[in-house]
Amino acid sequence: WDPVLTTQWLSNFDRAKHISITPPPMGAYLGIGIDHGTNAGKQAAVLFAAVDRNGIAPRVWFLDEYIGHGITGIEEDATGILEMLDRNRLKWRDIDAWIGDRPTGESRYLVRKSNGQLRKHLAYQVKANLRDFPAIVVPKKYHGSVEHGLWRLNDVMGRADDDGTAHCHIHPNAARFIEFAERFAGDSADPLKDVGDAGRYILELAVRDLPCTHMLARY
C-alpha cells in the first residue's frame, strides 16, 4: 500500500480557500515550530495558532514565518524569531508551546544549532532568566513520521464548515509556507521541506488527536 501522490503532496491546498488574513480568536493556543539548518535558507520557524484543539473540528492558523537567509548563526535565528513575534504584537510569554528539530551542524561552517542553544539566545535577547524561558521540545521521529505529518496537514486543509469556511488559514506573511503547500511533491532534498517541517511539527504537537484520512492505492 502506497500513498497516492501527484506533483502536489498537499492536494487539499487551495489558495482561494486557505490564504487568509483572518486572525485567530482571542485565547487561541499559540506555538512556534522550528527546523534547524546551517545551509542558506535551511533555518525556518513558523508561528502557529489553534482553537478547539481537542475537539472533532480543530481550526489552525499559520500566521508568519522566519526564514534564515544566507548561512545564519544561532544569534541571528533568535533575533529573527523575536522579530516575527514583534510583527504580530506578541511576546515570548504569549507562546504556549515551542518545538524544534534535533541538533544539526556541519563542521565546514563551524556552526552547530540545537534547541538548547537557541533557547539560551532567545532568553538572553529578551533579558529573561533561562530557567523562566520555556523548553523547546523535540518532535517524535519514527519510520513514516514525515508522511504521517503531511497526511495530517493535508487532512486539516480538506476540512471546512458547511458554509465553506476552511479550518486551515495561512496568512500571506507565511509566503514560504504557502509555496511549500503549493509545490512540495515529497522530495526530501527539496528546500521547501524545511519550512514545511517547522509547520507540521507544531501542528502535530498542538493538535494531537487530529483525525486523518489517507488516500491509498493498491498494486
N, C-alpha and C positions, 0 to 999 in steps of 0.2 A: 504494500500500500504506500503510495507516494502522494504528496500534496500536488494539486493541480496548480501549475504556475503559468503565468503569462509574462509579458515583458514588464508588467507592473505587479509586484508582490501584493501590495495593499489594494486589492481590486475594488474594495468598497469606497476608497477615497474619491471624493468628488469636490473639485474646487468650489463649485457653486453652493454646495451644502455645508462644507466643513471650514472654509476660510471665513472667519467671523471676528468682529471686534466686540461682540457681546461679552461683557465681563462676567466672571463667576459671582454668585451672590455673596453677601457678607457672611463670614463664618465658614467659608469653604476651606477644605483641607488643602494646605499648600505644601509643595515639595520641590526639591531640586534633584534631578538626575544628572550624573557626571560620567563621562567616558574619558579616561586619561590617554594622552598621546604625546609623543615628542616630535613627530614629523609635522610639517606645515599643515595646518588645518585639521589635525587629528584630535586636538583637545576640544571637547564640547560639553556644554551644560545646558539643560532645558528647565525652565520654570513651568511648573505644573500645578493645576488645581483640580479638585474633585468634590462632588457632593453625592449624597446617597451612596457612599462607598460600600456599605454592607447590604444594600437593597438589591432588588432584581433589575433595576434600571439606573445604574450609576451614570452620572454626567461627568465628562472630563474636559479640561481646557489645557492646551499647550500655549502658554502665554508669551514666551520670549525665549531667547537663546543667547548663549555666549559661545562664539567660535574663536579659537586661538588662531590668529593669522600669523603665518610665519612659524618659526620654531620658538615657542614661548617657554618661559620659566615658570616655576610654581608661583612666584610672586605676581607675575602678570596675570596668571589664571585667577588667582584670588581677587585681584583688582577687577578683572573683567566680570566675575560673578557678582561682586558687590555693586558694580555699576549697573548690571542688569536689574538687581533689586531696586536700586535708586530710581531707574527709569519707570518702575512700576509702583513707586511710592511705598516700598516695603523695606523693612529692616530684618536683620538676620533672626531676631526673636520671633518674627511672624511665621517663619518656616517651620512646619510641623515635622518634616522628615527630610533627611539628606541620604542619598545613596550614590556610591561611586565604585567604579570598576576596580579590579585588582591592580596592584602596583605595576607600573610599566617603566621602561627606560632603555636607552641604547647608549652603550659606552662611548661611541664615537662623538656623541654630543655632550657627554659628561652631564647628562640630565637624567634624573630619576624622579618619577612622580608617584605619589601614593595618597590615599585618603588622609593618613595621619599627617603628612607634610602639608597638604592643602589646608587641613583644619587648623594647624598651627599658624599659618599665614593669614587665614581668614580671621582668627581670633586676634592676632596682632594688629591687623589693619583696622578692626572695629574697636580696638582697645578693650577687649574683653578678657577676663581670666580664662585660660584654656579649659579649666575644669567646668566652666559655665557654658562653653560652646558645645552644642550637641555633636554627638558622634556621627560620622559618615559611615554608614553600614555598607557591606559588600553584598552584591546580588548573588543569589544561588546560581551556580553553573552546573550543568549536567548535560548528558548527551541529548541533543534535540532542544536545548533551552532557547536557542535563538529562534528556531521555528515556532516554538510554543509561544514566545513573547510576541512574535509577529502575528500569529493567529489571533491572539487576544486583542492586539491593536486593531487588526482588521475587523474583528467582531464588533468592537465598540463603535467603529466607524460605520458599520452597517445598521446600527440601531437608531430609531427615530420615534418621536411621538406620533400620534395619529394625525396631527396637523402637519407633519413633515419636519418638525424641528429636530435637528440632529442631536445626538447625545455626545458628539465629539466636536469641539470647537478649536480651531487653530488660528491664533492671531497672526496678522501679516508680519509682525515683528519676528516671528519664528520662520523666517524665509528659508533657511537651510533645511529645517524640519519639513516644511512644505515640499521642498524639492525632493527630499528623501521619500515622502509619502507618494509622490507622483512618479518618481523614476526608479526607485530601488527595485532591483529584479532578483535579489538573492545572492549576488556575488560578494563573498566575504572580503574581497580586496577592493570593493567599491568604497571610495572615500565618504560617500553618503551614509555608510553604515554606522559611522561613529556617532553622529547626532541622533540617528535612529536608535542606537543602543542606549544613549542617555535618556531618551524619551520612554523607551519600553521598560528600562529599569525602574523608573519612578512610577510608571503605570502599574507594574506588577507588584510593587511594594504597597502602593496606596489602595489598589482595588484588588485584593487578594482573591476574592470569590467570583470574579467576573466570569459569567458563563461564556463558553467558547464553542462555536460551531466550526467544524472542519469540513472542507471540501476534499474528497478523496477520489482517486482513480484506481481501478484495479486492472492489473495486467497479467 
